[in-house]
Amino acid sequence: MSPKGSPLSDTYIALLRGINVGGKNKLPMATLSGIVSAAGGTNVRTYIQSGNVVFESGEAEGFGERLTRGILEETGLKVPVIVLTRDELAAVVAGNPFLAEGAEPEALHAVFLAEAPGDTGIRQVAPELAPDERFTVVGRTVYLYCPNGIRDFKATDADLKRLMKALNTWRNWRTTMKVLELAGGC
């Protein structure tokens, strides 16, 4: 049920991949909000410029594809989108095993996957990590522990995509928490 109490709409999060990074794929949040609305989202909110959108919808099926198509039509950018429910994002936050071990939130990241990876890909990523780096996969989320910072993390976005065979988008833990808060889940 939505925060407004409508039984026909639920809260969702769209995580866009690769926008407004390094001066490339520029997509103003006002434009993105309009595209989400045109795709059927209501009560649209964004967080920072990296493509974090919270919205309500009664029709989540295929929303990511509709949003990708809308962005392409409006801006010419082909932007992959991963859509989660508020409850799925809350479960990601609650399920972070590194927090339970006392890891500093600044060293944590979540990689959101379009689909759960196969075991083969997961095993292949592990040898690429530095000795103090760790990761674990739970469902469609890869939790990363990067005590030396994400810039020095040995497994790259391309590694994860190639080895896990799934579209992915990364978020630091602070952003993950803020988006959940914006969705009314904290």
Secondary structure, 3 states (H helix, E strand, C coil): CCCCCCCCCEEEEEEECCCCECCECCCCHHHHHHHHHHCCCEEEEEECCCCEEEEEECCCCCHHHHHHHHHHHHHCCCCCEEEEEHHHHHHHHHCCHHHHCCCCHHHEEEEEECCCCCHHHHHHHHHHCCCCCEEEEECCEEEEECCCCHHHCCCCHHHHHHHHCCCEEEEEHHHHHHHHHHCCCC
